[in-house]
């Protein structure tokens, strides 16, 4: 299943890039989920986010009562023209689910645009595509919650 998210921030690329690799920003993103536990780490442009939350009813028979998601993002340093690119991956413990994608940051829109493109798959015979369709809104929420959290973060830290 194809995944795409487009964000526009009213800030220069350097500020947006710094935000995306900020532990504080990622903690604010994580706070938007009803996680029973979480961990965030950032080092050298690489971030790791671990979340555990109650599993949606549709997947409890497969993975149990808890859903554990690991997301890793790596951003390259900002180039002289204000662009950067990176990779995004996410997995779900106990389920053959995977998100693999690329991220691009560039001057544009209100100041800076960030685009995520990738694929999301659940590799289970017969029911994988159906479960991926059920999971799709959750996957998109993880990406799209960054826009309002980022807007607030940039307004406070500009």
JODAFEN-V75192 format. One record per residue. N is the residue number from 1. SS is DSSP state (H for helix, E for strand, - for the rest). PSI is psi as a letter, one per 20 degrees, with the letter a starting at -180 (none if undefined). Layout:
n | ss | psi
N | SS | PSI
N | SS | PSI
//
This chain:
n | ss | psi
1 | - | p
2 | E | p
3 | E | p
4 | E | p
5 | E | p
6 | E | p
7 | E | q
8 | E | p
9 | E | q
10 | - | m
11 | - | q
12 | - | q
13 | H | h
14 | H | g
15 | H | h
16 | H | g
17 | H | g
18 | H | h
19 | H | g
20 | H | h
21 | - | k
22 | - | p
23 | H | h
24 | H | g
25 | H | g
26 | H | h
27 | H | h
28 | H | h
29 | H | g
30 | H | h
31 | - | i
32 | - | i
33 | - | q
34 | - | m
35 | E | p
36 | E | h
37 | E | q
38 | E | q
39 | E | p
40 | E | p
41 | E | q
42 | E | p
43 | E | p
44 | - | l
45 | - | i
46 | E | p
47 | E | q
48 | E | p
49 | E | p
50 | E | p
51 | E | q
52 | E | p
53 | E | r
54 | E | p
55 | - | q
56 | - | q
57 | H | h
58 | H | h
59 | H | j
60 | H | h
61 | H | h
62 | H | g
63 | H | i
64 | - | a
65 | - | h
66 | E | q
67 | E | p
68 | E | o
69 | E | p
70 | E | p
71 | E | p
72 | E | p
73 | E | p
74 | E | p
75 | E | p
76 | - | q
77 | - | q
78 | - | p
79 | - | r
80 | - | h
81 | - | j
82 | - | j
83 | - | q
84 | E | r
85 | E | r
86 | E | a
87 | E | q
88 | E | p
89 | E | q
90 | E | q
91 | E | r
92 | E | p
93 | - | p
94 | - | j
95 | E | p
96 | E | l
97 | E | p
98 | E | p
99 | E | p
100 | E | p
101 | E | r
102 | E | q
103 | E | q
104 | E | p
105 | E | p
106 | E | q
107 | E | q
108 | E | r
109 | - | c
110 | - | i
111 | E | g
112 | E | p
113 | E | q
114 | E | p
115 | E | p
116 | E | p
117 | E | p
118 | E | a
119 | E | q
120 | E | p
121 | E | q
122 | E | o
123 | - | n
124 | - | p
125 | - | p
126 | - | g
127 | - | i
128 | H | g
129 | H | h
130 | H | g
131 | H | h
132 | H | h
133 | H | h
134 | H | h
135 | H | h
136 | H | g
137 | H | h
138 | H | g
139 | H | g
140 | H | h
141 | H | g
142 | H | g
143 | H | g
144 | H | h
145 | H | i
146 | H | h
147 | H | g
148 | H | h
149 | H | g
150 | H | g
151 | H | g
152 | H | g
153 | H | g
154 | H | h
155 | H | h
156 | H | h
157 | H | j
158 | - | none
//
